[in-house]
Amino acid sequence: MSADKTPVNPLVDSPERDARIEAKAQELWEADGKPGCGADAYLENASEIIGMEENPHAGEIPVKDLPEPEFADVQVENAEIQKNLGEFPERQTDQGDREHFPEKENESS
C-alpha cells in the first residue's frame, strides 16, 4: 500500500507499481527454479499478488440483513417469477402455432 495508506488504483500506470510487479515476477520465477520461460511469464501472477497486497479488503462485501438463524436454509421464491412462467414450446411446436419441421406435401393426385 502507498505511504499515505490510500488504496492504489491498479488501472492507473505507476512506475513504482510496475517496478514492484517486475520484482515480484522475478521472485516468483526464481522460486520456481528459473524455468526457461523467463520472469516475464510471471508478470500476470505478480500483478494479481501486488493488487491483493495493495488492496487487501477489495473483495470483501459487508454482510447485511442476514435472515434469522431458523430461516437460514429456507428458500423463498419471488412472487414476480410467477408472472413470467408460461408454457415452453414443445418439440413439435414453435410458439405453439406450427411444427418445427416442414410438412411433407401430399402427393396423391
MARMARPA-44036 format. One record per residue: residue in one letter; x negated, y negated, z negated of N, C-alpha, C in turn. Coordinates in steps of 0.2 Angstrom, whole numbers. Each point is the difference from the previous one (the first is absolute). Layout:
N
<romi resn="a" n_xx="X" n_yy="Y" n_zz="Z" ca_xx="X" ca_yy="Y" ca_zz="Z" c_xx="X" c_yy="Y" c_zz="Z"/>
...
END
This chain:
109
<romi resn="m" n_xx="-4" n_yy="6" n_zz="0" ca_xx="4" ca_yy="-6" ca_zz="0" c_xx="-4" c_yy="-6" c_zz="0"/>
<romi resn="s" n_xx="2" n_yy="-6" n_zz="3" ca_xx="-4" ca_yy="-6" ca_zz="0" c_xx="-1" c_yy="-2" c_zz="-7"/>
<romi resn="a" n_xx="-5" n_yy="-5" n_zz="0" ca_xx="-2" ca_yy="-3" ca_zz="-7" c_xx="6" c_yy="-4" c_zz="-3"/>
<romi resn="d" n_xx="5" n_yy="-3" n_zz="3" ca_xx="5" ca_yy="-3" ca_zz="-3" c_xx="6" c_yy="5" c_zz="-1"/>
<romi resn="k" n_xx="-1" n_yy="6" n_zz="0" ca_xx="5" ca_yy="5" ca_zz="-1" c_xx="7" c_yy="0" c_zz="4"/>
<romi resn="t" n_xx="0" n_yy="-4" n_zz="5" ca_xx="6" ca_yy="0" ca_zz="5" c_xx="-1" c_yy="6" c_zz="5"/>
<romi resn="p" n_xx="6" n_yy="3" n_zz="2" ca_xx="0" ca_yy="5" ca_zz="5" c_xx="-3" c_yy="-2" c_zz="6"/>
<romi resn="v" n_xx="-4" n_yy="4" n_zz="3" ca_xx="-3" ca_yy="-2" ca_zz="7" c_xx="4" c_yy="3" c_zz="5"/>
<romi resn="n" n_xx="2" n_yy="-4" n_zz="5" ca_xx="4" ca_yy="3" ca_zz="6" c_xx="-5" c_yy="4" c_zz="5"/>
<romi resn="p" n_xx="1" n_yy="6" n_zz="0" ca_xx="-4" ca_yy="4" ca_zz="5" c_xx="1" c_yy="-1" c_zz="7"/>
<romi resn="l" n_xx="5" n_yy="-4" n_zz="2" ca_xx="1" ca_yy="-2" ca_zz="7" c_xx="-4" c_yy="-6" c_zz="2"/>
<romi resn="v" n_xx="-3" n_yy="-3" n_zz="-5" ca_xx="-4" ca_yy="-6" ca_zz="2" c_xx="-8" c_yy="2" c_zz="0"/>
<romi resn="d" n_xx="-3" n_yy="-2" n_zz="6" ca_xx="-7" ca_yy="1" ca_zz="0" c_xx="-4" c_yy="-3" c_zz="-5"/>
<romi resn="s" n_xx="-5" n_yy="3" n_zz="-3" ca_xx="-4" ca_yy="-3" ca_zz="-5" c_xx="-7" c_yy="4" c_zz="0"/>
<romi resn="p" n_xx="-5" n_yy="-4" n_zz="1" ca_xx="-7" ca_yy="3" ca_zz="1" c_xx="-2" c_yy="4" c_zz="-7"/>
<romi resn="e" n_xx="2" n_yy="-2" n_zz="-5" ca_xx="-1" ca_yy="3" ca_zz="-7" c_xx="4" c_yy="7" c_zz="0"/>
<romi resn="r" n_xx="6" n_yy="0" n_zz="2" ca_xx="4" ca_yy="6" ca_zz="0" c_xx="-3" c_yy="5" c_zz="5"/>
<romi resn="d" n_xx="-2" n_yy="-3" n_zz="6" ca_xx="-3" ca_yy="5" ca_zz="6" c_xx="-6" c_yy="3" c_zz="-3"/>
<romi resn="a" n_xx="-4" n_yy="-4" n_zz="-4" ca_xx="-7" ca_yy="3" ca_zz="-2" c_xx="2" c_yy="5" c_zz="-5"/>
<romi resn="r" n_xx="5" n_yy="-1" n_zz="-5" ca_xx="2" ca_yy="5" ca_zz="-5" c_xx="2" c_yy="7" c_zz="4"/>
<romi resn="i" n_xx="4" n_yy="-1" n_zz="5" ca_xx="2" ca_yy="6" ca_zz="4" c_xx="-5" c_yy="4" c_zz="3"/>
<romi resn="e" n_xx="-5" n_yy="-4" n_zz="3" ca_xx="-6" ca_yy="3" ca_zz="3" c_xx="-4" c_yy="4" c_zz="-5"/>
<romi resn="a" n_xx="-1" n_yy="-3" n_zz="-6" ca_xx="-4" ca_yy="3" ca_zz="-5" c_xx="4" c_yy="6" c_zz="-3"/>
<romi resn="k" n_xx="6" n_yy="0" n_zz="0" ca_xx="4" ca_yy="6" ca_zz="-3" c_xx="0" c_yy="5" c_zz="6"/>
<romi resn="a" n_xx="0" n_yy="-2" n_zz="6" ca_xx="0" ca_yy="5" ca_zz="5" c_xx="-7" c_yy="4" c_zz="0"/>
<romi resn="q" n_xx="-5" n_yy="-4" n_zz="-1" ca_xx="-7" ca_yy="3" ca_zz="0" c_xx="0" c_yy="4" c_zz="-6"/>
<romi resn="e" n_xx="3" n_yy="-2" n_zz="-6" ca_xx="0" ca_yy="5" ca_zz="-6" c_xx="3" c_yy="6" c_zz="1"/>
<romi resn="l" n_xx="6" n_yy="0" n_zz="3" ca_xx="4" ca_yy="6" ca_zz="2" c_xx="-4" c_yy="4" c_zz="5"/>
<romi resn="w" n_xx="-3" n_yy="-3" n_zz="5" ca_xx="-4" ca_yy="4" ca_zz="5" c_xx="-6" c_yy="4" c_zz="-4"/>
<romi resn="e" n_xx="-3" n_yy="-4" n_zz="-4" ca_xx="-6" ca_yy="4" ca_zz="-4" c_xx="3" c_yy="5" c_zz="-4"/>
<romi resn="a" n_xx="5" n_yy="-1" n_zz="-4" ca_xx="3" ca_yy="5" ca_zz="-4" c_xx="2" c_yy="6" c_zz="4"/>
<romi resn="d" n_xx="2" n_yy="0" n_zz="6" ca_xx="2" ca_yy="6" ca_zz="4" c_xx="-6" c_yy="3" c_zz="3"/>
<romi resn="g" n_xx="-6" n_yy="-2" n_zz="-1" ca_xx="-6" ca_yy="3" ca_zz="2" c_xx="-3" c_yy="-3" c_zz="7"/>
<romi resn="k" n_xx="2" n_yy="-6" n_zz="1" ca_xx="-2" ca_yy="-4" ca_zz="6" c_xx="1" c_yy="4" c_zz="7"/>
<romi resn="p" n_xx="7" n_yy="2" n_zz="1" ca_xx="1" ca_yy="4" ca_zz="6" c_xx="-1" c_yy="-4" c_zz="7"/>
<romi resn="g" n_xx="-1" n_yy="3" n_zz="5" ca_xx="-2" ca_yy="-3" ca_zz="6" c_xx="5" c_yy="-6" c_zz="3"/>
<romi resn="c" n_xx="6" n_yy="0" n_zz="-3" ca_xx="5" ca_yy="-5" ca_zz="3" c_xx="-2" c_yy="-7" c_zz="-3"/>
<romi resn="g" n_xx="-4" n_yy="-1" n_zz="-5" ca_xx="-3" ca_yy="-7" ca_zz="-2" c_xx="5" c_yy="-3" c_zz="-5"/>
<romi resn="a" n_xx="-2" n_yy="-5" n_zz="-3" ca_xx="4" ca_yy="-4" ca_zz="-5" c_xx="6" c_yy="-3" c_zz="3"/>
<romi resn="d" n_xx="0" n_yy="-2" n_zz="7" ca_xx="6" ca_yy="-3" ca_zz="3" c_xx="6" c_yy="4" c_zz="0"/>
<romi resn="a" n_xx="-1" n_yy="7" n_zz="-1" ca_xx="6" ca_yy="4" ca_zz="0" c_xx="4" c_yy="0" c_zz="-7"/>
<romi resn="y" n_xx="-3" n_yy="-3" n_zz="-5" ca_xx="2" ca_yy="-1" ca_zz="-6" c_xx="3" c_yy="-7" c_zz="-2"/>
<romi resn="l" n_xx="1" n_yy="-4" n_zz="5" ca_xx="2" ca_yy="-7" ca_zz="-1" c_xx="7" c_yy="0" c_zz="-1"/>
<romi resn="e" n_xx="4" n_yy="4" n_zz="3" ca_xx="8" ca_yy="0" ca_zz="-2" c_xx="1" c_yy="2" c_zz="-7"/>
<romi resn="n" n_xx="-3" n_yy="6" n_zz="-2" ca_xx="0" ca_yy="2" ca_zz="-7" c_xx="-2" c_yy="-5" c_zz="-5"/>
<romi resn="a" n_xx="-6" n_yy="-3" n_zz="2" ca_xx="-3" ca_yy="-5" ca_zz="-5" c_xx="5" c_yy="-6" c_zz="0"/>
<romi resn="s" n_xx="3" n_yy="-2" n_zz="5" ca_xx="4" ca_yy="-6" ca_zz="0" c_xx="6" c_yy="1" c_zz="-4"/>
<romi resn="e" n_xx="3" n_yy="6" n_zz="0" ca_xx="6" ca_yy="2" ca_zz="-5" c_xx="-3" c_yy="0" c_zz="-7"/>
<romi resn="i" n_xx="-5" n_yy="3" n_zz="-1" ca_xx="-3" ca_yy="0" ca_zz="-7" c_xx="-1" c_yy="-7" c_zz="-3"/>
<romi resn="i" n_xx="-3" n_yy="-5" n_zz="4" ca_xx="-1" ca_yy="-7" ca_zz="-2" c_xx="7" c_yy="-3" c_zz="-1"/>
<romi resn="g" n_xx="4" n_yy="1" n_zz="4" ca_xx="7" ca_yy="-3" ca_zz="0" c_xx="3" c_yy="2" c_zz="-7"/>
<romi resn="m" n_xx="-1" n_yy="7" n_zz="-2" ca_xx="3" ca_yy="2" ca_zz="-6" c_xx="-3" c_yy="-3" c_zz="-6"/>
<romi resn="e" n_xx="-7" n_yy="-1" n_zz="1" ca_xx="-4" ca_yy="-3" ca_zz="-6" c_xx="2" c_yy="-7" c_zz="-1"/>
<romi resn="e" n_xx="2" n_yy="-4" n_zz="6" ca_xx="1" ca_yy="-7" ca_zz="0" c_xx="7" c_yy="-1" c_zz="-3"/>
<romi resn="n" n_xx="5" n_yy="4" n_zz="2" ca_xx="7" ca_yy="0" ca_zz="-2" c_xx="2" c_yy="6" c_zz="-3"/>
<romi resn="p" n_xx="-2" n_yy="2" n_zz="-6" ca_xx="2" ca_yy="6" ca_zz="-3" c_xx="7" c_yy="1" c_zz="-2"/>
<romi resn="h" n_xx="4" n_yy="-5" n_zz="0" ca_xx="7" ca_yy="1" ca_zz="-2" c_xx="5" c_yy="-2" c_zz="6"/>
<romi resn="a" n_xx="-3" n_yy="0" n_zz="6" ca_xx="4" ca_yy="-1" ca_zz="6" c_xx="5" c_yy="5" c_zz="2"/>
<romi resn="g" n_xx="-1" n_yy="6" n_zz="-2" ca_xx="5" ca_yy="5" ca_zz="2" c_xx="5" c_yy="1" c_zz="-6"/>
<romi resn="e" n_xx="0" n_yy="-3" n_zz="-5" ca_xx="4" ca_yy="1" ca_zz="-6" c_xx="7" c_yy="-4" c_zz="1"/>
<romi resn="i" n_xx="5" n_yy="3" n_zz="0" ca_xx="7" ca_yy="-3" ca_zz="0" c_xx="3" c_yy="1" c_zz="-7"/>
<romi resn="p" n_xx="2" n_yy="-6" n_zz="-3" ca_xx="3" ca_yy="0" ca_zz="-6" c_xx="7" c_yy="4" c_zz="0"/>
<romi resn="v" n_xx="1" n_yy="4" n_zz="-5" ca_xx="6" ca_yy="4" ca_zz="0" c_xx="5" c_yy="-4" c_zz="-4"/>
<romi resn="k" n_xx="6" n_yy="-1" n_zz="3" ca_xx="5" ca_yy="-4" ca_zz="-4" c_xx="6" c_yy="4" c_zz="1"/>
<romi resn="d" n_xx="5" n_yy="-1" n_zz="-4" ca_xx="6" ca_yy="3" ca_zz="0" c_xx="0" c_yy="7" c_zz="0"/>
<romi resn="l" n_xx="-3" n_yy="3" n_zz="-4" ca_xx="0" ca_yy="8" ca_zz="0" c_xx="6" c_yy="2" c_zz="-3"/>
<romi resn="p" n_xx="3" n_yy="6" n_zz="3" ca_xx="6" ca_yy="2" ca_zz="-3" c_xx="-1" c_yy="3" c_zz="-7"/>
<romi resn="e" n_xx="6" n_yy="1" n_zz="-4" ca_xx="-1" ca_yy="3" ca_zz="-6" c_xx="-3" c_yy="7" c_zz="1"/>
<romi resn="p" n_xx="-3" n_yy="3" n_zz="-5" ca_xx="-3" ca_yy="6" ca_zz="0" c_xx="5" c_yy="6" c_zz="2"/>
<romi resn="e" n_xx="6" n_yy="-1" n_zz="-2" ca_xx="5" ca_yy="6" ca_zz="1" c_xx="2" c_yy="-1" c_zz="8"/>
<romi resn="f" n_xx="-1" n_yy="-5" n_zz="3" ca_xx="2" ca_yy="-1" ca_zz="7" c_xx="-6" c_yy="0" c_zz="5"/>
<romi resn="a" n_xx="-6" n_yy="2" n_zz="-3" ca_xx="-6" ca_yy="0" ca_zz="4" c_xx="0" c_yy="4" c_zz="6"/>
<romi resn="d" n_xx="4" n_yy="6" n_zz="0" ca_xx="0" ca_yy="5" ca_zz="5" c_xx="6" c_yy="0" c_zz="4"/>
<romi resn="v" n_xx="5" n_yy="-5" n_zz="-1" ca_xx="6" ca_yy="0" ca_zz="3" c_xx="-1" c_yy="-4" c_zz="6"/>
<romi resn="q" n_xx="3" n_yy="2" n_zz="6" ca_xx="-1" ca_yy="-3" ca_zz="6" c_xx="7" c_yy="-3" c_zz="2"/>
<romi resn="v" n_xx="1" n_yy="-6" n_zz="1" ca_xx="6" ca_yy="-4" ca_zz="1" c_xx="0" c_yy="-2" c_zz="8"/>
<romi resn="e" n_xx="5" n_yy="2" n_zz="3" ca_xx="0" ca_yy="-2" ca_zz="7" c_xx="3" c_yy="-7" c_zz="1"/>
<romi resn="n" n_xx="-2" n_yy="-4" n_zz="4" ca_xx="3" ca_yy="-6" ca_zz="2" c_xx="6" c_yy="1" c_zz="3"/>
<romi resn="a" n_xx="5" n_yy="-4" n_zz="-2" ca_xx="7" ca_yy="1" ca_zz="3" c_xx="0" c_yy="-3" c_zz="7"/>
<romi resn="e" n_xx="-4" n_yy="-4" n_zz="2" ca_xx="-1" ca_yy="-3" ca_zz="7" c_xx="-1" c_yy="6" c_zz="5"/>
<romi resn="i" n_xx="-4" n_yy="5" n_zz="-2" ca_xx="-2" ca_yy="5" ca_zz="4" c_xx="6" c_yy="4" c_zz="3"/>
<romi resn="q" n_xx="6" n_yy="0" n_zz="-4" ca_xx="6" ca_yy="3" ca_zz="3" c_xx="3" c_yy="-3" c_zz="6"/>
<romi resn="k" n_xx="-1" n_yy="-6" n_zz="0" ca_xx="2" ca_yy="-4" ca_zz="6" c_xx="-3" c_yy="2" c_zz="7"/>
<romi resn="n" n_xx="-7" n_yy="2" n_zz="-1" ca_xx="-4" ca_yy="2" ca_zz="5" c_xx="1" c_yy="7" c_zz="3"/>
<romi resn="l" n_xx="3" n_yy="4" n_zz="-5" ca_xx="0" ca_yy="7" ca_zz="2" c_xx="5" c_yy="1" c_zz="6"/>
<romi resn="g" n_xx="-1" n_yy="4" n_zz="4" ca_xx="5" ca_yy="1" ca_zz="6" c_xx="-2" c_yy="7" c_zz="3"/>
<romi resn="e" n_xx="4" n_yy="2" n_zz="5" ca_xx="-1" ca_yy="6" ca_zz="3" c_xx="-6" c_yy="-1" c_zz="5"/>
<romi resn="f" n_xx="-5" n_yy="5" n_zz="-1" ca_xx="-6" ca_yy="0" ca_zz="5" c_xx="3" c_yy="4" c_zz="6"/>
<romi resn="p" n_xx="-3" n_yy="-2" n_zz="6" ca_xx="2" ca_yy="4" ca_zz="6" c_xx="-3" c_yy="7" c_zz="-1"/>
<romi resn="e" n_xx="4" n_yy="4" n_zz="2" ca_xx="-2" ca_yy="7" ca_zz="0" c_xx="-4" c_yy="2" c_zz="7"/>
<romi resn="r" n_xx="-2" n_yy="6" n_zz="0" ca_xx="-4" ca_yy="2" ca_zz="6" c_xx="4" c_yy="-1" c_zz="7"/>
<romi resn="q" n_xx="6" n_yy="1" n_zz="0" ca_xx="4" ca_yy="0" ca_zz="6" c_xx="3" c_yy="-7" c_zz="1"/>
<romi resn="t" n_xx="-2" n_yy="-5" n_zz="-4" ca_xx="4" ca_yy="-6" ca_zz="1" c_xx="-6" c_yy="-6" c_zz="0"/>
<romi resn="d" n_xx="2" n_yy="-5" n_zz="3" ca_xx="-4" ca_yy="-6" ca_zz="-1" c_xx="5" c_yy="-6" c_zz="-2"/>
<romi resn="q" n_xx="-1" n_yy="-2" n_zz="-6" ca_xx="5" ca_yy="-5" ca_zz="-3" c_xx="7" c_yy="3" c_zz="0"/>
<romi resn="g" n_xx="1" n_yy="6" n_zz="1" ca_xx="6" ca_yy="3" ca_zz="-1" c_xx="4" c_yy="0" c_zz="7"/>
<romi resn="d" n_xx="-2" n_yy="-2" n_zz="5" ca_xx="4" ca_yy="-2" ca_zz="6" c_xx="-2" c_yy="5" c_zz="6"/>
<romi resn="r" n_xx="-6" n_yy="3" n_zz="0" ca_xx="-2" ca_yy="4" ca_zz="6" c_xx="-5" c_yy="5" c_zz="-2"/>
<romi resn="e" n_xx="-1" n_yy="5" n_zz="5" ca_xx="-5" ca_yy="5" ca_zz="-2" c_xx="-7" c_yy="-3" c_zz="2"/>
<romi resn="h" n_xx="-5" n_yy="3" n_zz="-3" ca_xx="-7" ca_yy="-2" ca_zz="1" c_xx="-2" c_yy="2" c_zz="7"/>
<romi resn="f" n_xx="2" n_yy="6" n_zz="3" ca_xx="-2" ca_yy="2" ca_zz="6" c_xx="5" c_yy="-1" c_zz="6"/>
<romi resn="p" n_xx="-3" n_yy="-1" n_zz="6" ca_xx="5" ca_yy="-1" ca_zz="5" c_xx="5" c_yy="6" c_zz="1"/>
<romi resn="e" n_xx="6" n_yy="-1" n_zz="2" ca_xx="4" ca_yy="5" ca_zz="1" c_xx="-1" c_yy="3" c_zz="7"/>
<romi resn="k" n_xx="1" n_yy="7" n_zz="0" ca_xx="-1" ca_yy="3" ca_zz="7" c_xx="7" c_yy="-2" c_zz="4"/>
<romi resn="e" n_xx="-1" n_yy="-2" n_zz="6" ca_xx="5" ca_yy="-1" ca_zz="4" c_xx="4" c_yy="6" c_zz="2"/>
<romi resn="n" n_xx="6" n_yy="0" n_zz="1" ca_xx="4" ca_yy="6" ca_zz="2" c_xx="0" c_yy="1" c_zz="7"/>
<romi resn="e" n_xx="-3" n_yy="5" n_zz="2" ca_xx="-1" ca_yy="2" ca_zz="7" c_xx="5" c_yy="4" c_zz="4"/>
<romi resn="s" n_xx="6" n_yy="0" n_zz="-3" ca_xx="5" ca_yy="4" ca_zz="3" c_xx="4" c_yy="-4" c_zz="5"/>
<romi resn="s" n_xx="-1" n_yy="1" n_zz="6" ca_xx="3" ca_yy="-4" ca_zz="5" c_xx="3" c_yy="5" c_zz="5"/>
END
